[in-house]
Amino acid sequence: QVLPSMLAMLDVLLVSTSAFTAIRFAPLSPLERHSAVVMKWGEHLSQESIGDPNAKPTTLQKDHGKLVITLATTGNINTKERNPSLPCSPQEMADDMHECIKLGVSVLHIHARNEENRPTMRVDKFRETVRLVKERDPDVVIQISTGGRAPLDGVDPGTWRMDPLNLMPEMASYTPGSVNLGPIVYQNDAKLVQDLAQRFHDTGIKPQVEVFDTNMISNCDALVKQGLLRRPIDYGFVMGAPGAQECSLRQLGHLLSMLQPGDTWTSIGIGKFEMPLAYMAIAMGGHVRVGLEDNNKTPDGKLATNYDLVKHVVEIAKVMGREIATPEEARQILSMPAENADWILPNLEPAVRIEDLVSDWTPYKNLEPVGGGSLEMKPKITSPV
């Protein structure tokens, strides 16, 4: 008896995260409970209209548009010991990517691993991965990672990290500053930040600016003023990494307050924060990156595959009313010319020598071609790179 009376007296407050509004509902009559109006994303019914079968929804906010999903299959840190489903070879990555593209992935964030499954920036590894991807999925957007460390003493870290850009992908990741990530320092000194920005300016490759703290947005603004970066900027908000910015609605709101009109942003939640941040991005007009680079678990705590993570985001986006963008639509949303999609293709031809795509041959001197149509190389002897 107490519960019905409490419910009758209780006003239910519905907080709309995306519109930051509150709507008060009174208890519904039995007839009203059976009345339903189908609404699109961003619409609501007023208090007076509930139960009216002829009611017209009013717009609560503008439509956020279609959702761009980026897949980060592998990264630098995760291992097969932690998750046997982690793809490491070019073939494993391409196979995983193909299945996830069928679900709705439009952008691929690509790292490379060597024969020992350790992180590498070897151009041949990136090249073979992209070749295999483009054979089955020619329309997908390729985003090469520029995050990595020098493999040998005497090898310039900047040269090593920028060489994969010689392949001319449409996009590449870009971190304009250093950050502590747990026990390691992800080092991006002033010279490297400047050199990478200059490379993006000279080639037209679209950077996704990875933001580990708010200072990186300020650094990006300074590079725009120098004429090295062009707006609109596409940001990747990396949140929840140990030693970097927290993953919270408060911090996300602060980041969003620093963006300029036309800028786009993608959620990159680390570990257990991957999905909560993805939900916020879907609700607030952002885009989503998921994959085993950032997180090993499904929301219910089970060991994940890349397919599991992408499928979950697609299902949540559907429930929340956002359609999934195709690669062609992703290019429009991210302000990338459609003709840039084919930039990389000439460099996937076997006639192009690997020597013409690297600045320092030192990391490759103990390698030889795999052959058989592959663009990969293999160690002549045990190689640390």
N, C-alpha and C positions, 0 to 999 in steps of 0.2 A: 504493500500500500504506500510505503514511503517513496519508493522509486518512481512510480507514475506521477505522484504529486511533484517530486523534485524535477522530473523531466518537463512537466507542464510549466513550471516556473523558470526553467533554465533557458537563457538565451544562448544559442550556439554561435560562437564567433569563428568565422571562417577567414583566415588570413591568406590572402593571395600574395605569395612571395614575389611573383613577377611584376605585379602592379602595385605592391605595397599599399593595398586597400583592405578595408574590413567591411563585411556585409552582415547585418543582423537579420536572423531568421526567427520568426515565431513558429510555434508548433503547427504542423500541417494537419488538416482534416483527413479522414480516410479517403475521401474522393480525390483530394489533392495529391495524396501519396501515389495514386495510380496514374496521375497525369505526367506525361514526359514530353520534353521538348529537346530535340537534338541540337546541340550548340557546337560551334566551331571554336578553335583555340582563340582566346582573347575576348570571348563574349560572355555575357551574364544576363540573368533575368532580374528585374527589380522585384522588391517585396510584393508590390501590388499585382505583378504579372504571374506569380507562381500559381500554377493550377489552371491558368487560362490557356486552352488549347490553341487559341489564335494569337498568343503573345509573340511579339517579335523581339529577339535578343538585341541588346544594345552593346556597342563595342566598349569594352573595358580598357583595352590597350591595343596597340597596333600588332598585327601578326608578326611574329619573330622570323618567319620564313623557314626555309628548309634547313635541315641539320647536316653539317659536314662531319663525317666520322673519319678520323685518322687512326690507322693501326700502327702501333709500335711493337713489332713482334719480339724483339730480342734485346736490344740495348747493350750496355757495356758491363753490367754488374751481375745480372741473373746467371745461373748456371744450370746445367742438366742435372747436377746432383740435387739441387733444390727442387727442380721441376723437370722431369724427364721429357715433358712435351715442348720444352724450349727449342725452337728451331735455330740451328747454328750454321749449317752449310747453306750455300746458295740454293740448292735444290729444296732443302727442307723449308727455307724461308719462302721461296716462290710457291711451294705447295700450300703452305699455311695462308699466305696472302691471297691466293686464288680462291680458296674456300670462303674467306672472309669478305672478299670483294663481291661474291655472289650474295652475301647478306646485305651489303649496302656500303661497305668501305669505299671511299673515293680518293683518299690520300694515304700513301705508304711512307712512313718514317723509317728509313733504312739504316741499320748499322751493319758491320761486317765482323766475322770471326775467322781466325786462322784454322789451320789443320788440327790444332790442339783445343779448339773451341774457345780460344782466348780472344779478347777484343783486338781489332786491328783496323788500320786505315788504309790497307792495301787497295789500290785502285782496281786491281784485277778481281778482287772479291766483290766489290760493289758492282763492277761492270758485268760480271757473270750473273749476279743476282738480278740486276735490272733486265738483262737479256732474256732470262727465263721468264720473268714477270711479263714483259712486253709481248712475248710469243702468244700468251693466252689472254692477256688483259691489256691491250694496246692503249686504251683510253685513260687508265688510272693515272693519277698525279704522283710523280716521284719526288719525294723529299729526302735528300741525302743528309745524314748527320755530319756535323763538323766537330763533334765532341770526341776527343781521343788524346792520347799522350804519345810522345816520341818513343819509338821502339828500341833505339840504340843510342848510346852516347855519340854525340857529334851530329846527330840528325836534328835539324831544326824543327821544333814542334809546330810552328806555324806552317811551314812548307808541307809537313806530313799531314796536317789536318786540312789544309786547303786543296791538296792535290785532287781529291775526289770531285771537286767542283770543275775540274778540267773535262769531266764527262758531259757537262752542261745540262744538269737536271733542271726542271722547272723551279723547284724549291730546294731550300736547305735550311737546317736549323742554325740559329745564331744566338749566342749568349754574350751580351755586352757587359761582362764583368765577372769577377771571381766570386766563389761562394764555398763555404765549408759544407760538405755533405758527409755527416758522421765523422769518421776518422780521416777522410781524405779531403784534399782541396781541389776543387774543380777550377783549374787556373786558366783565366782568360785575361792576360795583362793588357795594358793600354795599347801596346803596339799591335798585338794580335786582333784586338777589337777594332782598331783603326784599319788594319790591313784587310780584314774580312769585309768590313763595310765598303772599302774601296773596291774590292772584288765584286761585291753585289752591284755596286754602282756601274762598274765597267761592263759587266756581263748582262745585266738585267735579270739575273736569277732572283727570285722572290724569297727573301728571308722570312722565316718564322722566328720572331724574337722571343726566346725563352726567358721568362721572367721568374727568377728565384727570390727576388726582393724588389721593393719599390724603386730602389736606386737604379735598377736596370731600365725602367721606363724613362727616368730622367736622363740616363746616358743615351737612350735612343732618341729622345727629343733633341739633345745636343747634336747628334749625328745628322738629324734632319736639318737643323739650322746650318750645319756645315755643307749641306747639299749632297751628303754621301748616301743617305737613305731617303726614300720617297714615300709619302703618304698616298693612300691609306696604309697603315702598318697592320700586319697580322701578328698578334701576340699569342704565346702559349704560356698560360699561368701555371707554373710548377708549384704545387702547394702540398705541404705535409711531409716534405723530405727532412730527415734529421739535420738540424743545423741551419735550415733555411726558413722561409716564412711559414707560418701556421696555415692550416686549412680551416678557415672559418668564414661565416657569412660577413663578419665584420671586416676581415682582411680583404675578402673579395670585393666588397663595396668600396674599399679604399682604392684598390687597383682600378676598378671601373671608373672611379671619379677622375683618374689621371688620363684617361683615353680621350682622343679627339674624335670629332664626327667622322664617320666612315671607317674608323678602325674596327677590326674584327678580333675575336679572342676565342681561344680553345682551352678547355679544362685539361690539365695534366695532373691528376691527383696521384700521389705516391702511396703504395701499399693500401691500407684499409680506407684511405681517403679517396681512392680512385672513383668509386661509384657515387658517394655523397656529393663530390664536386661535379661529377657528370650530371647528376640530377639538377643541381643548381644551374649549370650551364644550359641545360635543356629548357628550364623554366624561365631563365633570364636573358635568353637571346644569344647565348654563346654557342660554341661548337664543342665537340668531344674527341679526346684521344684516349684510346684504351689499348691494352696489350700487355704481354708478359714482360716487357721492358720495365713497366711501372708497378706491376701487381701480380701476385701469384695465386690469389684466391678469388673464388666466386663470392657473391654476397652472403651465401649461407656457409662459408668457411671451407668449402671443398677446394682441392687443388684444381686449378683452372687450366683450360687451353685458350689460345687466342680466340678460337671460334666461340667458346662459351661467353667470353667477355663481350665480344661484339654482338652476339645474339641478345644478350641481356640489355645492352644499350638500345638496340633496335626496338625491342619489345617495350621498354620504358618510354622511348620517344613516341611510339604509336599510342600508348595510353595517354600521354601528355599532349597529344595533338600536333606533333611536329613531324612532317614528312622527311624522308631521308634524301639528301641531295645526291645526284649522279655526279660523276667526275666533271662533266661539262658544266653542270650547275655550280659545282664547287669552284671552278675557275672563275665564274662570274661573281660569286659571293666573295671570293678572296682577291678579286681585282687582278687576275692574271690573264694576259692575252691568250686566246685559244691556240694561236700559231706556235706558242712556246712549247706546246706539248711534244713537238717533234724534234726539238733541239738535240736531244740526247741520242737519237737514232743513228746518225752517222758514226758516232763514236762506239757503237756496238758492232760495227762491221769488223770482221776478222782482219781485213786489210789494214786497219788502223793499228799501228804497233804500240804496245804498252810503253815503250821507251818515249813515245811522243806525248804521253799523257801524264808523265811524272817529272818532277823537278829534280829529284835526288835519287839516283839509282842504288844507293847503298842498301836500303831495305830489300832490294830485289835481286841482289847479285848472286845469292845462293838459291835462286828459284829458276824453274824452267817451265815451259808451257805444258799443260796437261794434254792438249791435243784432242782429237775426236770431235771438233766443233765447239768445245768449251773455250771460254775466254779466261778461265782460271789459270793460275800457275801453281806449281807444287814444289816442295823443297827438294833440292839436290841432296842436301844433308839436313840434319835437324836444324830448323830455323826458329829463332825466337820471335819472329814477326808474323 
